[in-house]
């Protein structure tokens, strides 16, 4: 058994629209292909022993223990891999509960699909699950702890921390989308011009100079002291010889901490002698040249949180500690504390496991203790000198106990330092007493305070401190999204995308759009190539200048990683016809339609799916969507259209020579088809379909009819505006058409256009794409034989794993079967084929070049035209 292919879905996808984060694994079962789990002796006992937590897996039974029951009765090993991968993630603190298993088209292959929280962990879980399943089958020993530890490491390295997670979750609950901008905590909330960014608990509105002030403990202390805020008496030193003078001035007990540090790193507290002070100075110097020496303030450690100028929460923090029982060693007490189910590795759970690090060992040494020492019953031992949750400390919510004086003080401090999110560390005996009366003091101000102690306190009420953060970033009247129109289909999607983008730009929007030619921001090509996948979509949605997105969504991108967004406002499907079948396990038109349906299924509830009512597979998608539906049709009497508008539906129809919108019983005519340049005088009927879809998108977007009409009339097809899409060149005695059509549907559409023209001869330069099926090659030949009077068969530069004979054979056979009398030339190189046709062009002929390299083909045709025009001028 081995993994043949692994894909990571990052958005709505072929396998699930509701579960955007999926790992898709194609598994070769090999020797296990004809066996089930019941065929392997003791398999179920070995599985339950290794993964007792799998009892909660329901499988098809829908009840706990359902998966174990299916294993006992006999299920596939792909099913086992799926559940092991899910359980591994759960055991590492990344619960992921969705999974499915399907037979692949090939015999003894399976497709395993399961969800993930962190994609690198999900990917690792796939390979680990295969290794584990093999070991269980063979009855071999397996070190599961190594995999769980590795998954823990990945989680701590890449997964959201609790603060980031709380803000992102709050945003998502309000329908605000997010994009992860790096492997760490830099997150974009919202799209385009409406985006805001966070990094942990710093926001795009956090002032840089305020962060610098908060990071400089002396500067912070000076500002607070001048504003009448109680702070500990102290000074900053830079050399060991200054330490004695500071001690003589301040007296014991003392606190030593780095001038520039956070999270309690390098801090030593309650120092009562010179030897410990010197050790504390050495430890602090590891993190900063300057060391602050301050009075040690007696009391408890409190954190006050201020967001957007308002106090929102407070917590009392207690350092990691154990309480003696007179029997257990310190090590045993720590182990017992770590068995608390609330404790986990790093940020995995509410509490962090207590580790015996160098700092803890120093504390034990100072008290003449070791980990083998036994504490008296009731004796409390603090294992850390700071109360950070990340080092095993606990937190108690005290938000409702804070005295009004202390609330005002906290809000003043946030304003004095200038922080939009501000954590204030206070030491006092009682937070319910004004700080100046309790002889407490402000110890530190934090520019990126952790939220964990507030959202998941050990004791007391959890506080949703992420809510005021999102309120601050996105006030109720501020949008987070930008309009998104997504376009998919087999043919016509690029032209439709470009036309809509032109329409949107005409309305004054700063549009970003993606096509098979590249990514465009405000009509500037920023990235060249076939950019119709999730990366390209997010490129546009991340751009801070874009306020409207039009995104072409092609088959390849959907299969590779899903959509680059979870929701759009309008989803258009132009058509579904035979193309790319046999690739990526999409073998039938029905499967291809299911893939294309991801786009309309991802339309928001109040948005519109715009569907081709003349295409059975596209029309059927209306039954699967949860949004509103608008149809378009080339036939005003299409029963589907009549039924839809009779119910008050919306449609765009080609009727009586016009592009018209049907709404209820009203007919709104936009423009005469013959006056729209994209239709080439009404002869390019396939482009009328594209115009209908685009017109509907404009109407749904509340564009005025006049503006839609103007956009249609000003969208002039050309190599610069629509590269490779109906680029027509008029030579003195003949015409040349350059088009990217690379499948039978596209070829037929161009053929229909050519049949409407008065030409003496139709010459076609055609090719079949190497990664298609043999029957597709044959169909290219057959259709070419029906359309053209003379055919030049070329080859793509990249044969995609095929030989020239494997491609040319079926193409030539297709031509011969329908038109054995027609003249056929084989010229493999595209530029040579074009030159051959141009040099031999007859008067009145139309040469159709179906190109692989649009830009080079256009360049060659234009160069040849310049020469011909000069000859004509001279003559």
N, C-alpha and C positions, 0 to 999 in steps of 0.2 A: 504494500500500500504506500502510495506517495502522492505528494501534491504536484499537479501538472501546471496549475495556474492559480494565482491569487490576486484578487483585485480589492481595492479599498473604496467603498462608496462613501462619499462625503455630503450627499444631498439626496433628494427624492430620486428613486431609481427603478429599474426594471423589476427588481425583487420586492420592493416595498416603497410606497410613497410616505407612509406614516412613520417608518423607521429609516431615517436618512443615513445613519451611521452603521454601515454593515461591512463585514468581511465576507467576500464571496470566493469560495475555494472550489476548484475543480479537482476531484480526487480520483486517482486510478486505484481501484480496489485490488487489482491483480489477483493474487492467490485467494483473497477473501471475497472475491466477487460473487461466487456461487454459494457462499456460506452465510449463515446468520449467527447471532450471538448464542442461540441455543445449541448450536453445533459444537461449541467450544466448552469442554468440561470445566466446571468451576469458574467460568468467566464471571457470572453474576456475583459470586462470593468475593472474588478478587476486586471487582469494581466497587461493591458496597463498602469493603474494608478500606480502600484507598480514598473513596469519596463519599463518606456518610452523609455529607450535606446535600448530595443529589436527591435525597428523599423528597426534598421540596420541589423537584422538577416534575411538572405535571404531564408533559408530553400530550399525546392525543387523548388520554383519559380525562384530562381536565381536573384531576384531583391529585393531591400529594401522593407520591409513590408511583405515579402513572408511568414515569419513564422506567423505573426499575421493573415494573410489571411487564412492559414491552420488551425489555432486555431478556427477562426470564422466558417469555413466550417465543422470542426470536425476532430480532430486528437487524437492520443492516449496520455495518460498521461505520458507514458514513454518518448514521444517526448517532452513534457513540461518539465519534469525533466532534460532532456539533455540540453535544452536551458537555463533553470534557472541556472543550474550549471555553464554554460559558462558565463552568464551575471554576476553572482556573482563575478567570478574571475576578469572579466573586470572592474567592479565597484571598486574592491580593487587594481587596478593598475596592474593586471596580465592578459592581453588580451590573450585569447585562443579561436581560432575561429573554430576549427574542431570538428565535432560531427556526430554521426550516431546512429540510433535506429533500432533494429532488433527484430522480434518475436523470443522468445526462443522455444526450442522443446516442453516444457510443455505448456499446455493451460493456458492463462491468466498470462503468464510470459513474460518479455521483457529483452533484453540485451541493455543497454545504454552505449555508448562509446563516450568519449569526451576528448579533449586535456587539458593539464595543463602546467604551467610554473614551479611551485613548488609543489612537489607531496603531501606534507601534506595539502596544500591549496586545491589541487584538491580533495583529500579525504574528507576534511571537507565540500567542496561544494556539494558533493554527498548527504550527510545526511541532510544538510541545504536545498537543493533543494527538497528533499522528504517532509520535514516539511512544506516548503513554499507551495508546490503544494497542500498538504492536506488542509492547511489553506485557500487557494484560492477556493478550491472545496467547503469547508464548509462555506465560507463567514466569516471566523474568522479574528480578528485583528492579525497582526503579526509585531513584532519589527525587521524590516530588518536591522536597524542600528547596532544592536548587532552582526549580522553575518558579516557585512562589516567590522566592527571594529576588529573582531576576525581574519578575513582574512588579514587585514592590518597588524596586529601584527605578524601573521605567515610570511607574506612577509618580513617584516623588520627583523625578527629573522633569517630567513633561506635563503631568495633569494639573488642572487648576488647583491652586491653593484654596482654602475655605473662604477667604475674603473675596477673591475673584469669582469663585463659584457662586457665592451668595448674590453678588451684583448681577452676574450674567443670568442667573435663574430669575431674579426679580424682573430684569429687562424682558426675558423671553415670556414671562407670565403676562406681560403687557403687550405682547405682539411686536416687541422691538427685536429685530434680527441682530446677530453678531457674527463677526469674522475674526478668527484667531490670526494675528499678524506675525507671530513668531512662535517658537517652541515654548516660550515662557508665559509671562502674564500680560503681554501687550495685546489688548483686545479692542476691536472696533465695534461700537454699538451703533446701529443705524447704518444707512447707506448714503453714498454720495455726499452732496452738500450738507446733508442733515446729520452726518456722523459725529459722534463723540468718541473719545478714546480713554481707556483706563489702563493702568498697569498696577496690579494689586489694588491698593486703595488710593493711588494718586490718579488724578484725572487730567484731561487736556486743559482744564481750567486751573490746575494747581500752579501757582506762581513759582518759577525757578528760584528767585531770590529768597522766597519764604522757606523753600526746602533747604537752601544753603544755611539760612539762619538757624533753622531747627537742628541741622546737623552740626552746627557749631555751638556746643553746650555753653561755652563762656558767653558768647554773644547773646544767646537766648536768656541766660541767667541775668545778664546786665539789663536787657530790655524789660524783663519781668520785675526785677528789683526796682527799677526807676518808676514802674507803674504801680508800685505798692503791693505787688504780689509776694506772699511769703516764700522765700527760697532759702536753702541751706547756706550757712556761712562757709566760704571756701576760697580757694585760689587755684590757678593753673600753674603747674611746674613742668620743666622740660629736662631737668638733669637730676641724678640721684642726690647730689649734695643739697638740692633745694628742699628735699623731703623733710629733713629734720627741722628746718625753719618753719615749714608749714604745720608740722605736728606741734611744735612749741606754741604756735599762735592759736591753733584750733583746739588742741587737746584731744583726748580719746572720748568715745569711740568715733571711728572715721569710716568714710567710704572713699575708695579709689576707683576711678573709671576712666576709660579713654576719652579724650576730648572729642574725637570723631568716630563714633561707633553706634551700633543699635542692637536691639534684641538682647541687651545685657551682656554682650560679648566683652570679655576682659575686665569685668567689674568685680570688685571684692568689697564686701560689706562687713560692718560691725568689727572693724579692726581695733584691737586693744593693746598692741605692743609694736615696737619698732621692727622686729624681725618679720612679722606678718605684713607690716606696711611696706617693707622693702620687697617682699614677694609680690605683693599687690601691684607695686610700681612696675616691676619686671613684666608681669602678666598684661598690664594695661598697655605697656609700650609695644606689645606685639601688634596692636591695632592702631596706635596713634603716637605721634611724637610728643604731643601734649597730654598731660595726665591731670585730671581734676581731683583735688583733695578737698573733701567736704566733711562737714559734721554729719554724723550718722543720726538720722531722725528716727526716734522710736515710734512704733505704731504698726499699722497694717498698710499693705501696698494696694492702692486703688488706681484704676484707669478710668478717666472721664473722657467721653467721646463727644465731639462737637462736629456737626455736619452742616455746612452752609450757614454758619453763624448761630446755630441752635443746638443746645445740649440735647442729646438723644439717648444716652445710655451710660451706665457706670457699672463696674465690676470690681469686686475685691479679689485679688490674686494671692494665692498661697503657693510658696515653692514646693517642689516635689518633696515628699516627706513620708516617713513611716512611724508607726507607734508600736513600741515594744510590748511583748506579751510575757516576758520573763523566760521564754522557752526558745523561740526561734532566733536564728542568727540574722544579722542585718541583710545578708544576701537572700535568705529565705523570706524575710519580710518584703523585700523588693519584688521577689518572684511572685509572691502572693498578691501584691498590689497590681502587678502587671497581668495577672490572670483576670482582672476586672474586664468584662467584655466591652466596656466603653473605651479601653485603651488599645491603641494600634501603633503601627509604624508610621512615623512622621505625622502627616495630616490625614491619615487614613480614617480615623474615627474622632469622636468628641475629645478624647484625651490621648496623649502621647505616652508611649511606654517609657518608663524610667530607665536610663542607662547609667552604668557605673563608669563614668568617664574620668579623665584626669582631675577635673574640677571636684568631683565627688570624692575622689581619693585624697585630695588635699584637705578637704573638710574633715574627713575621717582621721587623717594624720594629725591635724590640729587638735583633735579631741582624744588623741591616743586610742583610736578605734581602728578595727579592720572589718572587712566584710564578714568575718567569722565571729565577730563580737556579738554578744546577746544583750539586748537592751532590757532594762527593768520594765515591769508591767506599767503601762501608761506613759513611759518616757517617750517624748517626741524628738525625732532627729530630722532636721532639715538637710536634704541631700544636695541642694543647690543654693547658691547665694542670691539668685534672682528668681522672681516668681513667674517667669515666662511659661506659657502653656506648652510651647514647643519643646521645653526641656522636662516635661512631666508634671508641671504645676497644675493647680486646679483653679477654677473661677466660680465666684458666687455673684449672681446678679444683685445689685443694690440700687438700681436706677430710681426706685421709688423712695429711697431713704435720703437722697442727697439734699443737704440744706440749701435753701435759695441763694445764700451768700456764695456757696461753692459752685452752684449752677452759673450764676452771673460771672464769677471769677473765671470759670472754664470758657465761657463765651467771649469774655474780654481777652483771654490769652490767645484764642484762635484768631481774633481780630488783630491783636498786637503783632503776632508773628505773620499773619496774612494767609493762613491755610484754610482751604475750603473743606478739607477733611483733616481733623486734628485730634490726636490722642494725647492726653495730659496725664502724666504719672504723678501721683500724689501719695505722700506718706503721712498718715495721721492715725490717731487712736480711734476716731469715730467720724465717719463721713457725714453723719447727721448733725454735726456741730460745725459752725463756721471755722474754716481752717486757721484763721488768726487767733481764735479763742482756744482751739485744741492744741496750739503750738505745733501744728503740722507744717508741711512745706511742699512746694511743687518741685519735683526732682528732675523732670525732663519733659520735653515736648517732642512728639513724634509726627513726622510728615506723612508716614505711610503706616498708620496704626492697624494692627491685625483685628479682624472682626470676630475671630473664632470664639473669644471669651464671651462675646455678646450674643452671637447667633446660636451657640451651643454651650451655655454655661454648665458647669458640673452640678450646680445647685441654683435654684431660682428660675425665673421666667426667661425663656429665650426672647430676644428682641430683634425685630426685623430692621436692622440698621442699614440694610441695603436699600430699603424703600426711600429714605430721604436722599440717598445718593442719586438714584434714578430720577427722583422728583427734581433734583437740582440740575441734572444733565438734560432732562427732557420735561420741562414744565408742561402742564396739561394742554397748552395751545401750541406746542412745538412738535412738528412731525418728526418721525424718526426714519421713515422710509422715503423712497422716491418711486414714481410710477415705473413699473417693469412690464414690458410687452415681450413675450417669448414666442419664437416662431420655429416650428418644426414641420417635418413632412419629407417626402422623398424628393420631389422636384419643386422648384419655385421659391424655396424658403429664403435664399440669398437675395433674390430680387425683391421679395416682399419685405424683408428686413430693411434693405436699403431705401425702399420707397417710404416705409413708415418713418424711418430715421429722418428722411428729407422732410416729411410732413411735420414731424415734431420740431425739427429745427426751424421750419417756416413759422411755427407758432411762437418762436422766441425762446425755446428751451435750450439748455446746454446739454446736448444729447451725447451719450456714449453708446456705441453699438459694436457688435461682434459679427463677423462673417467668415466665410471660408477663405477670404483674402487677407484678413487681419483684424486688429482691434483699432477702432477709431474713437478718438475723443474730440468732440467738437469738429468733426470732419477732418481731423489730422490723423494720418496713419501712424500709430505709435509702435505697433508690433506686427510684423508681416508673417503670414502663414495661415494654415487652416486653424482658425481660432474659434472653435465652436463648442468647447468643453467647459468644465467647471472653473478651471484656472482663468480662462478668458472672461467668463461672466464676472468672477470676483475681481478681476483687474478693473473692470468698469465700475463695479459697485464700491470699490475702495477709493475711486478717484474723488478727491474733495471738490472738484469743479463741476461734477455731473449732477444734473437734477432730473434726468429722464434717461432710462435705459431701454434699448431695444436689442434683444439677444437672440441670435440664431443658435438653435440647439440641435446638433446633428447626432446621428446614430452612434458614432464612435465615442464621442464624449459622454453620452448617456451610459454606454456600456462600461467605459473605463472607470468613471467615478461618480456618475449621477449628475444631477443638476447642481449648479453653483449657487443656488438659492433655494429656499424652502417654499417660497410663495411668490406668485406673480399676480398682476392685476388683469392681464389679458393673455390667454394662451391660444395660439393659432396653429392649426394643423392643416396644411395645404392639400395633402393627398398621401396615399400609401400605395406604392407599386413595387414591383420586383427590383430590388437592388441590394447588394451586399449580403444576399442570402447565403447561408453556409458559413458566415463569419461570426465569431463570438457566440456560438451556439444559438444563433437566430436562423432557423432553417425554413420557416414558413411565413407567408404574408400575415397570418394571424399573430404570430409571435412578433413580427416587425411592428404591427399595429399596436400591440400591447406595449412595446417599447416607446413608440411615439406618444402613446396615451399618457405617459408620465407627465408631459407638459400640461395638458388640460386638467389632469387630476391635481396639479399643484397650484391651480388658480385659487385665489382667496374666495371666501364664501360670497362676497359682494361683487366679485369680478366676473368676467365673461370668458367662456371657452368659445372660440370662433372656429366653426367646423364646416368642412366641405360636405354639403348635403348630397352632392352627386357621387360621392365615394362611399360605398357601403360600409367599409371598415372604419372610415372616419366618422360617418354619421352615427354608427353604433356607440362611439365613445360618449355620446350625450347621456347614455344610460349609466355611465360609471362616475360622472363628475358630481361634485357637491356645490357647484357654482351655477350662475346663470349661463344660458347658452344662446348664441346667435349663429345662424347658418348663412352660408353663401352658396349660390347656384348659378349655373349658366342657363337654367331653364326656369322662366317665371311660372310655368305651370307644373313644376315639380310637386307632386303630391305632398312630399315631406315639408316643403316650404309652405304650401297652402295650409296644411294642418298646423304648422308651428305659428304662423301669423294669426290664424283664426283663434288661437289661444292667447293672443296678445304678445306673441314673441317678436323678436327682432331678426331681420334678415337683409342681406344685400343680394341683388339679383341683376343679371344682364337681361334687360327687357326692351324690346323695340329699339335696339341700337343704343340704349342708355345704361349707365351705371346708376342703379337706384337703390335706395334704402326703403324697405318695407317695415313699417311699424304699425301694429294693429291693422286698421283698415286704410291707413294712409300710405301714399307712395311719394317719396322724396327723391326727385331726380337730381343727381350730382353733376353729371356731364355726359356729353355724347362720346361714345367709345372712340369714334373715328378721330376726335379732337385730342385724344390723350396720346402723346408721343410714344409711350411704352407699348401701345398696341400696333404700331406701324400701320396706321390707317385702318385698324380693326382686323387686320389679317393675322396677327399673332394672338390667336384665341387663348392660348395657355397663359398669356400675360394678363388677359382680362380676369381670370380667376385670381391672380395675385393682387390685381387692383381691387377686386371685390373685398378680399380679406383685409387689405390695407385701409380701404374706405370705412369698413365696419370698425376697425381699430380706432380710426380717427373719430368717428361718430360716438363710439362708446367713451372715448376720452374727452368728450364735450367740446370738440373742435367745431367751429362754425362750418356750415356747408360751403360757404364761399371760400374759406381757407382750405378745405379739402380739395375743392375744385382747382384752386390756384396751385396747390402742391402737385396735383396730378399733371397739370399742364406744364409745369416748370421742371418736372423730372425728365430730363432728356437722356435717353440711353446712349451711352458712349463708352469707349474703353476706360475713361477716367471715372465716370459715374457708376457704370455697371460693368466692370472688367469681366470679359468672358461670358457675358450674358447678352446675346443678340447684338453683338458689335458689328454693324453693317458699314461696309466701305464701298463707295461708288467709284469705280474706275471709269475711264472714258468709254469703254465698250462692254464692260461686264461688271458684275458685283461680287463682293466677297463677304461672307458671313462668318464671324468667329464666335464660337460658343463652347462652353465647358461641358455641355451635355455628355454624360459618360455612362448612361444606362438606356435601356430600351424605351422607357417612358419619355425621357428627354429627347431621344432621337425621333420618336413618333411625333412629339409636339413640334419640333422643328420641321419635320416632314409635312405636317398639316399646313404650316405657314408657307412653305415653299410651293405647295400645291395650289395655293391661292394666288401665286405670282405668275406673271406672263413672262416666262423665260424660255430660251431656246434649248438650254441644256442644264441639267442639274448634276454637279460634280460633288462627291462627298469624300472627305479625308477622314477615315474612321479608324478606331482602335478599340480593343477590348481590354479592360483592366485586369491584370493578372491574378488578383485575389478573388475573382468571381468564379462561379461554377462553369463547367463545360457547357451546360445548356444555356447559360447566359451568353457565352461566346457565340454559340450558334444563333441565338436570337438577334444579337447585334448584326451578324451577317445577313440573316433572313430579312430583317427590317430595312437594312441598307439596300439590299437588292430590290425591295419594293419601292423605295423612295428615289434612288439616284439612277441617272443614265450611265454614269461612269463612276467607278469606285476606286479610291486609292487606300489600300490597307497599310497602316503603319503600326509601330509598336511603341509602348511607353518606354521611357529610359529605364524605369524600374519594373522588371517583370514580376516582382513580388513572389519569387519562389518557383515560377513556371519557366519552361523553356519556350523559345519562340515557336516551335512546332506545335506545342500544346495549346497555344493561343490561336495561332494562324489557322491551324487545321479546321477547327469547328467554325470559325468565322467564314472561311472560304467555302466550306460545305453549305453553310446557311445561304450564302449568296447563290451558289450553284443550284440549290434546290428550288429557288423561286425565280431566278433570272439567269439561266445558264448562258444566255446570249449576250449579256452585258459585259462591257470591257472592265477588267480588273487589273490593277497594278499593285505589286508588293514593294513598298519602299519603307523599310523599317524606321529610318531616322526621320523624325517629325519635320525638321527644317528643310531637309531635302525633298520630302513629300510636298511641302507647301510650295517650294521653288518650282518643282516639276509642274504642279497644277497652274501656278500663276504664269509661267512661261508659255504654256500651251493653251491658255484660256481662249475660248472662242467668243466671238461677238454675241451678246445677248445671254451669255451663260451666267449662272450663279454657282460660285464655289463655296461650299460649306465646310469649314475647318473645325473639326471637333478636337479641341486641343488639350494637351496635358499641361503645357507651360503657356499660360495665357499671355503673360507680359512679353515673352520672346516671340510668340506667334504674332501678336499685335505689332510689335516693333518691326518684324520682317515684312508684314503686309503694308505697313505705313511707309517703309523705305522703298518698297517696290512701287507703291502708288506715287511717291514723289518723282520717281524716274519716269513713270508713265505719263504723269501730268506734264512734265517738262517736254516729253516727246510730242504730246498733244499741242502744247503751246508753240513749239518750234514749227510744227506742221501747219 
